[in-house]
Amino acid sequence: MCFSRVVTPIVAGAVMGMVAAVAPASAGPTIVIDVNSGRVLSHEDAFQRWYPASITKLMTAYVAFEAVQKGELQFNSPITISKKATREPPSKMGYPAGSVLTLDNAIKLIMVKSANDVSTAIAENVGGSVGAFAERMNAAARKLGMTGTNYVNPHGLFSTEQYTTARDLALLVRAIRTEFPQHAHYFSMEAVRAGDKILPNYNWLVGRFPGADGMKTGYICSSGFNLAATATRNGRTLATIVLGAPSQVERGEEAARLLAEGFQIQGAVAPSLQNFAPYGNGRNVAVDLRPQICSEAAVKARYERGDDDGMLVQRSPYLTAMDHEPRAVTIGLGGATGPAPSVPRFADVPIPTPRPDYPFKSATAETGQGG
């Protein structure tokens, strides 16, 4: 890693000592929280600026939930795919311009398939434009206390001006679970069925980690492999954020380990997430993992170890093989019988953002990256 690691134990005792001792050296920032109490159970580099990749889509869903709550539209309202949306790089559904689906199906697709074209369509239809929707995302982030976060797009494709922290993502996850518990089903689907295709959830914990019930993966070269994961056991819900893992396998293994160990911690005297004090040198400079993650050698190593072939469940003591075919929720175009979004449509111009305090890189999308 190209940043210094900071480990700050927050719960005394043998359990936390064991957690710190076995933490893998290759891990990026992490945090584990108790969702109900808002207590921080463990963390490493929780305030280090990071590229969120497709975990961004959690905020896209949160803003859409707020819009429905305010009566701007309904879950059966139309989301129309624009020409701009069709030009987004994969991961995507590839619907032609003019296609219409419901907001309900659109959210399901961005959560499971991590479809960048559908994310853009949600932003345009709910916010009036991508820029206006990003303003809503940032307003929501400020309301939640996400002080280390800035958004410029709804999908998480690379921009130097789109960044977050593990602590901020934990705040967002907790807000979704506590403010909108009725929408928890969007984050726990094992797969979706689109036509004759079954699209499995990129979050491998669902169906493999006992109690797993969400939430979202993310990947671009500059971020590495990210995961926001939740699980519920005996009425207690925990969430973990894992950023910058070197592969899909390792992000899943690390999230499973952190959740399993988190369930062994009561955390009654742990600090609250909202009042968690920032720490870490250089935390306001985003880490760019492109050289480590997308080098020819790194890509070859992931391929040779079977990173896409389910080896995750064979190596971790915290995961089991899925004992059934993924249960797929059927989605498709059409069915939009609800009112159209009650917001004006705007010209899609960039929103003003502060000049980054680190060397500028072009804010262009990276092809072929998503969940």
Summary of the structure (lengths in Angstrom):
residues: 371
radius of gyration: 19.3
end to end distance: 21.7
largest distance: 58.4
contacts: 1288
relative contact order: 0.21
helix: 32%
strand: 18%
